[in-house]
Structures are given as C-alpha cells and as structure tokens.
Amino acid sequence: MNSRSHANEAADAIVVSNLELSANVGVPDEERAEPQRLTLNLTVFPKRGFIGLDDDLTQTVDYFALTRRLRKYAAERPRKLIETLVEEIAACILTEFAVAAVELELRKYILPDTEFVAVRIRRTA
C-alpha cells in the first residue's frame, strides 16, 4: 500500500446526520422527569478504510447496528449534563465498534429563543 492510499483510508468516514435520541437529561429534577428529544450528528472513522471491503458488511461499521445501539444507550439512565451523555456515547462507540476516531455533536432543544444548544467532541481510540 502506498502512502497516498493509506492517507485516503485515514480520512474514510461514515456520517449520520440528526439521529433522534430520547433521554432523561437536565440539571433540575423536573427536567429529567420526562424523556426529551435530542439529536446526534456523528462522524465515525472506521479502523479499516473503504478500499478492499469487497462489499462485505462485516469489514466495516454497521451503521444500522450503531444507531440502534446509541438510541438504546441514551435512554438507559438519566443524566444531568449533555456533556456527560456525549462523552459516554463516544466511549460506547470506541469500545463496541471498529472505530479509530469519532466526532459527535449532541443537540438539545430546551432554551426559549434558540434553535438548540449543542456540545461537540472528537475522541480517538
């Protein structure tokens, strides 16, 4: 493999836009009492690039399985901070899927007069 193809593989990514999550999140108890809608934008960088996958799902990240896991994970328990939830989601992805790095943006729709509040992170394995 030449250095150019290796560089291209490092940039290969899977993007999921506006994945809807339901989670009990918020500082006041009243806010955490009911699940609320959050959205997650994620970019995952598979450990293996797309060259030579031979059209085989087992050679890449199954984004259907990934998104189902994240929806379940977000709903598992209450959290006060979206910062905590996004860190935990990143750790889940890096631990359970063949991913070298992940970029996440988690959006919460809580403040009046705003479209959303978001936190962004990038983590590597």
Secondary structure, DSSP 4 states (H G I P E B T S, - for coil): --HHHHHHHHH--EEEEEEEEEE-B-SSHHHHSS-EEEEEEEEEEESS-STT-TT-GGGS--HHHHHHHHHHHHHSS-BS-HHHHHHHHHHHHHHHSSEEEEEEEEEE--STTSS-EEEEEEEE-
